Amino acid sequence: MKRQKRDKSDRAYTKGYQTGLSGRSKDICPHEDPSLRQAWLTGWREGRCDNWDGMTGISGVQRMSENLHL
């Protein structure tokens, strides 16, 4: 079965969230395109907030999947 590719902004958000959740710096954002950079930074901010709130591991992954379905 073929997998449908997700939107690039969704992938950028997810990667940013994972980076923020792991406590890494926002300076490592790999995107130059303004819309993708914004999606990545939004994910990074939410990931950092969840990191500070102690939502790591499974709870962080669950939160990320909830945000993608909004």
C-alpha positions in Angstrom: 0.0 0.0 0.0 1.3 3.4 -0.9 1.7 6.0 1.8 0.5 9.5 1.1 3.1 12.1 1.6 2.3 14.7 4.2 2.3 18.4 3.6 5.8 19.9 3.8 4.6 22.3 6.5 3.3 19.4 8.6 6.7 17.7 8.3 8.5 20.9 9.2 6.2 21.4 12.3 6.8 17.8 13.4 10.6 18.0 13.0 10.6 21.3 14.9 8.5 19.9 17.7 10.8 16.9 18.0 13.8 19.3 18.2 12.2 21.5 20.8 11.1 18.5 22.9 14.6 17.2 22.9 15.8 20.6 24.3 17.9 21.6 21.2 18.4 25.1 20.0 16.1 26.9 17.5 19.2 28.1 15.7 19.5 24.7 13.9 16.3 25.3 11.9 17.1 23.8 8.4 14.6 25.8 6.4 15.2 29.0 4.4 11.6 29.2 3.0 9.6 31.6 5.3 6.5 29.5 5.5 8.4 26.3 6.3 10.6 28.1 8.8 7.5 29.5 10.5 6.0 26.0 10.8 9.3 24.6 12.1 9.6 27.4 14.7 6.0 26.9 15.8 6.6 23.3 16.4 9.9 24.0 18.2 8.1 26.5 20.6 5.4 24.0 21.4 8.0 21.2 21.8 10.0 23.4 24.2 6.9 24.3 26.3 6.1 20.6 26.5 9.7 19.8 27.5 9.5 22.4 30.3 6.1 20.9 31.4 7.7 17.5 31.6 5.9 16.0 28.6 8.7 13.8 27.3 8.6 10.3 25.8 5.1 8.9 25.0 3.2 11.9 26.3 5.1 14.2 24.0 4.5 12.0 21.0 0.8 11.8 21.9 0.6 15.6 22.2 2.3 16.0 18.8 -0.2 13.7 17.1 -3.1 15.7 18.7 -1.7 19.0 17.4 -1.5 17.6 13.8 -5.2 16.7 13.7 -6.4 20.1 14.8 
